[in-house]
Every structure is written in structure tokens, then in C-alpha cells.
Amino acid sequence: MMSKPLVGVQDYEREARWRLPKTALDYYQSGALDEVTLKENKEAMDRWYIRPRFMRDVSKRSLATTLLGHKVAVPFGVAPTAMQRMAHPDGEVATARAAGRIGAPFTLSTISTFSLEEVAMRAPNTLRLFQLYIYKDRELTASLVRRAEAAGFSALVLTVDAPYFGIRRADVRNQFTLPPHLRMANFQSDEAASNHLHTSDGGSGINEYVASLFDPTLTWEDVAWLKSITKLPLVLKGILTREDAILGVEAGAAAIWVSNHGARQVDGVAPTVNSLRFPHPLFPDGGPSRGGGGSE
């Protein structure tokens, strides 16, 4: 008997729960602490409503737009997601190629399981951005920037909301580590940045990795440093307030990526979509209440 086709996000979620090892599944789907914000992320989106306008000529339609000066076929893209080969052997390469096939941008995680060179070689027609963490070892960070430039990535996406990783209880319970047949492919196999995720001291291996290697002292001055070593446009990912958006632009960011890290960093922050509330002539106080679903 043929299996039923997967025709929507919920179908894929059900299939993933059946196919994926528990450790990988829990890593992909969990949020921080009590997962209040994780739940709110979805519910806040559900409170947005379509206001249809009819009797328009829709015989010719296009979703095309531009991103950082590049033409894209759709106004959405793929966010950086770590360690995709835990789910499938083709991992980040398959995701990048799929994005390119529909003309969407793709962002590669620093802690991916294919190297940025491999992704560039095997998805040459995809608009590729490289997500970056700043490590305590600045030369290691600078080398990633140089490699992204050489591999033809179009922008750097600096994650600003992860000086430490959030407490994800599922990872702690599972004592999450990267399966031994995989590694952090953007680093040499003998580097600490590649090896730390294979071990756990009894908690979450990803949190131990971050605590040992990521720099928690970052300030806006480090954004200026990053801009000084690259000609690529810089996107700041993880901004949730107007104040930080302004500071980011003043620091030289080409774009602001509003995000609460998929509710995986701080539980209790606003849903990402609610952080996009903006002043409007009809709503000088920033828009109607959350339940209105109109201008958020």
C-alpha cells in the first residue's frame, strides 16, 4: 500500500516524530524552560488575519522582491538551523538546494554539519547567507568570515541573542550530544570548536559547547570590529526592541532580523511577530490590541 502524500506542515511534523531519533527530534522542536514563548510564537501568528480585497485583476501575479539588493522569487527564506544531518544525510545541502529551486534565500548555520564550502559547491544557484557567532578566539571568527567571502556567500548574519544558550530542558534530560559519525563541518576535526559537541558532562552538550567557546562579552563595538574585517553586508539577527534596532543600524547593520530565536533562548519574551508592532497614522499608539490581528 502506498503511503499518503505529505501535503502540509502538520503532515511533516507527524512524519518527523515517527522517523527521527528522540534526541534529535527534541533538539529541533524544543524551546527554553517552560516553553511559554514557544507556544505563544504560534498562537500569535494565528491571531493575524487576512483582509481580502476583491475585484482586482489577478491574471498576472508575482511574489518577487529584493533582499539586500538581490532579486528573490518569494518574500521568505530559510533561517539558520544547526546540525541538519541528524535528520537526513543530505542535511544543509538539501535544504539549500530546495531553497534555490523556488528562488528563496538560504542562511547556513555556523554549527552546520556540512561546511560552507560544500554547501556553496552543491547549491551554486542559491542566494546564500552565512550565520555567524563570534567566538572567544577572534581569529577563528575572522577565518570563517574570509571563507564565507571566498565561497560566494552574499551576507553575514550575526546572531546577537546568544551570549549563552537558553536552558532547553529536553536537551538536558537527553544529555544531548552530536552523534559520533557527525561533526561541526565548518571547523577542522582537531579543533575544539568541532569536538566539544560529542561530549556531555551530564547536561546539554550544546550548552557546554557554547559556554566554552562563545564570547559572552560582546558589545556594539564588536559589530564595528566585524564590519571592519569584511565587505559583506551585515545582518543582525535576534533583535526584539526598537531601541536595539536603532543601535544596530547606527553600528552599521545593513538589515535587522527580528527574532526570538524560535523561543529557544529566553522564555517569557514576546512572540516574534508581536515585536513587529509599528506606528501607523491610524494607530498612533502602535496598533490595535493583540487580538485584533490587524497591524502587528
N, C-alpha and C positions, 0 to 999 in steps of 0.2 A: 504494500500500500504506500502510495506517495504521501509524503508529509505535506501539511498545509503550508502555503507560502506565507512568508513573514511580510506583513503589509503595513505595519505601523510600529512606533517606538515601543509600545507596550508588548508587542509580539517579540521584539528583540530582547527586551528586558526579561521576559519569561524564558526565552531560549538561553540567555546568558546564565540565569540561575540554575538551569539544568546542566549546562555544559562546563562552566568554569569551576576550577577548584575553589573551595571556600575561602582560602586565604587571599587569592587574587580577587574574587568577587567582592569580599568585604572591603578590600583596599579600594577598589574602584567606586563602590557605592556608598561608603560611609561618610559621615560628617563629623564635626567636632562635638565632643561632650554629649549633651542630651539631644543633639540634632534638631533643636528647635528651629534654627535658621535654615537648615536643610529642608525641613517641611515647609517653612514659610516661602522659600525660594519658588517652589512650585505653586503654592496657593496664591502667592502674589501675582504670578503670571496669569493664573486662571481668573483673576479679577480684572484683567484687561479685556475690553470688549471691542469688537469690530463695529464701526459705524458705517454701514454700506451706503454708498451714493450710486443711484442707478441712472439709466437713460444717458449713458456715455458711450461713445464709440470705442469699443474694446477689441476691435478686429486686429489691431496691432499692439502688442504688449511687450514690455521689457522690464526685467528686474536689474538690469546692468547699472553699475555705479563705478566709483573710483575709490581706491584705498591708497593713501599716501602717493597719489599720482599714478597708480597702476589701475588699469581697467579690470574689473571683475564682473562676472556674469550674474552674480547674486549678492544681495546685501547681508550676507552672513558668511561665517567661516568656521574653521576647526580650531578650538582652543588647545593650548598645550596640555597634553595628558601623558603622564610618565609611564614608562615600563609596559608598553603595549604588547610586547611579545609574551607576556604572561597569559594573554588571551588568545593569541594566534601567532604562528611562526613568522608571518609576514609583517606583523606589528605596524610600526610607524610608516614603513614604506607603503603598505597597502592603503593606509589612511590618507597619506599624502597624494597617492595616485588617484584615489577616489575623489578627493577634493579638486584636483586638477581636471578631472574628467567633466565636472559640472561647472568649472570656472570659478571655484571658491578658493580663498586664501587658506593656507595651512600653516599652523605655528608648531614648531618642533620643540619639545621639552629638552632642557639641558640634561635631565636624567632619563634619557631615552635609551632604548635597547637596540637601536640602530644608530650609527654615527651620522653626524650631519653630512659628511661626505657621501655616505651610502645613500641617504635619502635624496640628496641633490642629484646623484648619478642616476637613480632609478625613478625619480619623479621630476624630470628636467623641465616639463612644461607647466609645473605648478608654481603659483606665486607663493614663495616660502618665506616665513619669518622665523627668527630664532629666539626662543625664550631663554633668558639668561638669569642666573643667580650670581651674585658677587660673592666669591669665596674669600676666606681669610688670606689665602695665597693669591695676591693680586696678579702675579704673572700667569697663574693658571687661568684666571679670568680673562686676561688680555689675550692669551693664546686661543681661547675659544672665540673671542671676537675676531681675531685675524683669520681663523679657519672659516667662520661664517661668511666673512667678506670674500675669501678666496673661493668658497663653494657657491657663490652667487645668491646668497640669501639677501632679501630686499630690505630688511629692517631688523633691529634688535628690540626685543620685548623684555624689559627689565621688570621682574616680579618684585614689588616693593613691600608686600604684606606678609613676608615670611622670614623675619629675622630668626624666629623659632617656628617649628611646625606645631600646628594645633594638636591637641590630645584627641586622638581618634580611638575610642575605646575598643572597637573591633580589632584594630591592629595590635593593641596591647594584649588583648585576650589571645589572639592568634600568634603572638610573638613574631610578627611579620618580618620576613626576610625575603630577599630576591632569590628565586630558585637557582641552584648552583650552576645550571647549564647556561644561565644568562648573566650579563654584566652591564654596567654603565658604559655604553659603547663609545661615548664621547671622550673617554679617558683611556690611557694606557692600562693594560691589565695589571701592571705592578704598582699603579698609583693608588694612594689611599682613597681618592675620590671614586675609584672603581670598585674597591674591595669591601668597603665598610658595610654595604647593604647585604652582604652574605652572612652577617653575624648579628646576634642579638644578645644583650646582657640580661634578658628576661622580660624585656618590654618590647616596644616597637622599634624594629631595626631602622625604619626610615627616620624616626625622630632622633635616634642616636647618631645617624649619619649627618643630619642637619646640624645637630648640636656640636659635632666635632669639626665640621668643615665650613658651614656658612658663617658669614660675618654679621654679628648682631649689632655692630656699632654704626651701621650705615646712616648717613645723613644726606641732605640735599647736596652737600659738597661732593659726595661720591657720584652723584648723577653728572655733575660737571666733569669729574675725572673720567667717567665713562665716555662722555661726549668728546673729550679731548683725544681719545685714542681710536676713534672711528669716524668714518664719513657716512656711515649708515644712519638713517633716521632712527630716533629712539622713542619707543612707546613705553609708557609707564603703566603697568598692569597691577590692579589691586586698589585703586583709588575709590573711596566711598564718600568723600565730602567735597563740597565746593571749595573749601579752604585749601585742601591738598591739591585739588585740580589746578587752582591758580598758581600755587607754589611750583607744581610740576611744570607748567608752561613757562613760568619765569626761569626755571632751571634749564630750559631748553628742549623740553619734550616736544616731539612732533605730533603726538596724539596721546590721549588719556583713555585707558581701557578700564571702564568702571566694572568692578568685580569684587565679590566677597570670597573668591577662591572656591567657588562651589560649596560654600558653607563649611569648608574643611579647616579653617583657621581659627576663627573666634565665633563661638556660639553666642547668639544674642544680638549680633549686628543686624542691621536692616537687610531685608531681601535686596538683591542687587537692583532689580527693576525699580524698587521704591526710591533708590538713591538717585534715579534719573529725573526726579521731580525738578521742574524748572519754572521760572517766572513766565507768565503769559499775560498779554493785555487783558484777557477775560478773567484771569485768575491771578491777580497781583500777589496773593499770599502764597503762591507756589502751586496751586491746583486744588481740585476737589479732594474730598476725603478718599482714603484708600478704597473704600467700597465703590466709589464712583467709576473707577476704571477708565477715566477719560484722558487725563493729561500726564499721568505718571510714566 
